[in-house]
Structure formats: structure tokens, C-alpha cells
């Protein structure tokens, strides 16, 4: 129970720091900021825990492992929270119409008006993962470590026939 409660406390503290800092000033590179917050908070917390409680190193490692999986899951899903998802937008569009439904033409027109790709390009430019030179988009450097891990995973996994 100690491991779960400690991990939850560290997560709540990390998210609180995240929200407070974002209220003061949202960083230009949000994911990098989240990574720093979600790395420093547990390091400080893990360093303080032995002074507050009698715990073993194994328990501290368990807390760190559980925190890492949940904290990094939050970091990976954070961009989706603010993104304009085609699926969610379509479902809201369908749900907002009368019980008569939506024609294929109306759905197509709705999608044409939604700049999903442009919004994603803006986010990639803002995060520094791509750059634009003379109207051409390029990957900036090698990309972040997380980005390279995901691309390596996709190469190993192979093509994904449906979904993401």
C-alpha cells in the first residue's frame, strides 16, 4: 500500500507543479517541460522519503517503476488532450445533429473544413521536431529520444493495417 500511495502522491505533486507552472507561463516546448517536471519531482521525492519513512531500497525502486510508467504515460498522452482529434470531432458532429443522422456529403464537408493536418504540422514545428525551409518540411536533427524509440518500435512491429 505504501508503494501505491507514495506513487499517487508523487503524481499529484507532479501534476500540481505542471498546472501551476503552466498558469504562470506555458513553456515553448511543452513536452520537454513536462519531462523535466515529471523527472525532477520524483527524484526529489525519492530522496526525501527515507528521511520521512523507514523503507527499503527495493520499495523505493518499486515506487520509481510505478511512477515512471504512469508519469510517462501522462506525458505521452498529453498532446492528445489539447489536440483536435478527427474521430472525437466527428463523433461530436454526429451527436450534435438531429436523430435523422448525417449524410456522407455533410461528413465530408465537415472534414474538409477541419484543418487536422495543419494543426499537427503547427505542433510539430512548435515542439522543434520539424523545421520549415523554403516551403519544405524537414525533421530537425535526429528527433527526440522518445520519437526515435517510437519509430524504432514501429519498424520492428511492422505496418499497422488499421488505427494508429
C-alpha positions as CSV (number, residue, x, y, z in Angstrom):
1,X,0.0,0.0,0.0
2,X,2.9,2.3,0.7
3,X,4.1,2.0,-2.9
4,X,0.7,2.9,-4.4
5,X,0.1,5.8,-2.0
6,X,3.6,7.2,-2.5
7,X,3.3,6.9,-6.3
8,X,-0.1,8.6,-6.2
9,X,1.3,11.4,-4.0
10,X,4.3,12.0,-6.4
11,X,1.9,12.0,-9.4
12,X,-0.4,14.5,-7.8
13,X,2.6,16.7,-6.8
14,X,4.0,16.5,-10.4
15,X,0.6,17.4,-11.9
16,X,0.2,20.3,-9.5
17,X,3.6,21.7,-10.3
18,X,2.7,21.2,-14.0
19,X,-0.5,23.1,-13.7
20,X,1.0,25.9,-11.6
21,X,3.9,26.4,-14.0
22,X,1.5,26.4,-17.0
23,X,-0.7,29.0,-15.3
24,X,2.3,31.2,-14.7
25,X,3.9,30.7,-18.1
26,X,3.4,27.9,-20.6
27,X,6.8,26.8,-22.0
28,X,7.5,26.9,-25.7
29,X,8.4,23.2,-25.7
30,X,5.7,21.8,-23.5
31,X,6.8,18.1,-23.7
32,X,10.3,19.0,-22.7
33,X,8.9,20.9,-19.8
34,X,6.7,18.0,-18.7
35,X,9.6,15.6,-19.0
36,X,11.7,17.9,-16.7
37,X,8.9,18.2,-14.1
38,X,8.0,14.5,-14.2
39,X,11.7,13.7,-13.7
40,X,12.7,16.2,-11.0
41,X,9.7,15.8,-8.8
42,X,10.1,12.0,-8.2
43,X,13.9,12.4,-7.8
44,X,13.4,14.9,-5.0
45,X,10.6,12.9,-3.5
46,X,12.5,9.6,-3.6
47,X,15.5,11.4,-2.0
48,X,13.2,12.8,0.8
49,X,11.3,9.6,1.5
50,X,14.0,7.8,3.6
51,X,14.1,10.7,5.9
52,X,10.3,10.5,6.5
53,X,9.7,6.8,6.5
54,X,11.5,3.6,7.1
55,X,11.7,2.0,3.7
56,X,13.9,-0.4,1.8
57,X,15.7,0.4,-1.4
58,X,13.6,-2.2,-3.1
59,X,10.4,-0.3,-2.1
60,X,11.9,2.9,-3.5
61,X,12.7,1.2,-6.8
62,X,9.1,-0.1,-6.9
63,X,7.7,3.4,-6.4
64,X,10.0,4.7,-9.1
65,X,9.0,2.0,-11.5
66,X,5.3,2.5,-10.9
67,X,5.7,6.3,-11.1
68,X,7.8,6.1,-14.3
69,X,5.1,4.0,-16.1
70,X,2.2,6.3,-15.0
71,X,4.1,9.6,-15.3
72,X,5.5,8.9,-18.8
73,X,2.1,7.6,-19.9
74,X,0.7,11.0,-19.0
75,X,3.5,12.7,-20.9
76,X,2.8,10.6,-24.0
77,X,-0.9,11.3,-23.9
78,X,-0.7,15.0,-23.0
79,X,-0.6,16.1,-26.7
80,X,-3.8,14.3,-27.4
81,X,-5.6,16.2,-24.7
82,X,-5.3,19.5,-26.5
83,X,-5.3,18.1,-30.0
84,X,-8.3,18.3,-32.3
85,X,-8.9,14.6,-32.9
86,X,-10.7,13.7,-36.2
87,X,-12.6,10.8,-34.5
88,X,-13.7,12.8,-31.5
89,X,-14.7,15.8,-33.7
90,X,-16.7,13.6,-36.0
91,X,-18.5,11.9,-33.1
92,X,-19.4,15.3,-31.6
93,X,-20.6,16.4,-35.1
94,X,-22.8,13.3,-35.5
95,X,-24.1,13.6,-31.9
96,X,-25.0,17.3,-32.4
97,X,-27.2,16.6,-35.4
98,X,-30.9,15.6,-35.2
99,X,-31.9,11.9,-35.0
100,X,-32.1,11.9,-38.8
101,X,-28.3,11.4,-39.0
102,X,-25.7,13.0,-41.2
103,X,-25.2,12.4,-44.9
104,X,-21.9,11.3,-46.4
105,X,-21.6,14.7,-48.1
106,X,-22.2,16.6,-44.8
107,X,-19.5,14.4,-43.1
108,X,-17.0,15.0,-46.0
109,X,-17.7,18.8,-45.9
110,X,-17.2,18.8,-42.1
111,X,-13.8,17.1,-42.5
112,X,-12.7,19.4,-45.3
113,X,-13.3,22.4,-43.0
114,X,-11.3,20.9,-40.2
115,X,-7.5,21.6,-40.6
116,X,-6.3,18.5,-38.7
117,X,-3.1,18.2,-40.7
118,X,-2.3,21.9,-40.4
119,X,-2.8,21.8,-36.7
120,X,-0.5,18.8,-36.4
121,X,2.2,20.5,-38.5
122,X,2.0,23.6,-36.3
123,X,2.5,21.4,-33.2
124,X,5.5,19.6,-34.7
125,X,7.0,23.0,-35.7
126,X,6.3,24.5,-32.3
127,X,7.9,21.5,-30.5
128,X,11.0,21.7,-32.7
129,X,10.7,18.2,-34.1
130,X,10.4,19.5,-37.7
131,X,11.6,22.7,-39.3
132,X,10.4,24.5,-42.4
133,X,12.9,25.8,-45.0
134,X,11.7,27.4,-48.2
135,X,8.3,25.7,-48.0
136,X,9.8,22.3,-47.3
137,X,9.3,20.4,-44.0
138,X,12.4,18.6,-42.6
139,X,13.0,16.5,-39.5
140,X,15.2,18.6,-37.2
141,X,18.2,16.6,-36.3
142,X,17.6,13.1,-35.2
143,X,14.4,13.9,-33.3
144,X,13.9,13.4,-29.6
145,X,14.8,10.1,-27.9
146,X,11.1,9.3,-27.3
147,X,10.4,10.0,-31.0
148,X,13.3,7.7,-32.1
149,X,12.1,4.9,-29.7
150,X,8.6,5.1,-31.2
151,X,9.9,5.0,-34.8
152,X,12.2,2.0,-33.9
153,X,9.2,0.2,-32.3
154,X,7.1,0.8,-35.4
155,X,9.9,-0.6,-37.6
156,X,10.2,-3.7,-35.5
157,X,6.4,-4.1,-35.3
158,X,5.8,-3.6,-39.0
159,X,3.0,-1.9,-40.7
160,X,-0.2,-1.2,-38.8
161,X,-3.2,-2.1,-41.1
162,X,-5.8,-0.2,-39.0
163,X,-5.8,2.6,-36.5
164,X,-2.7,4.5,-35.3
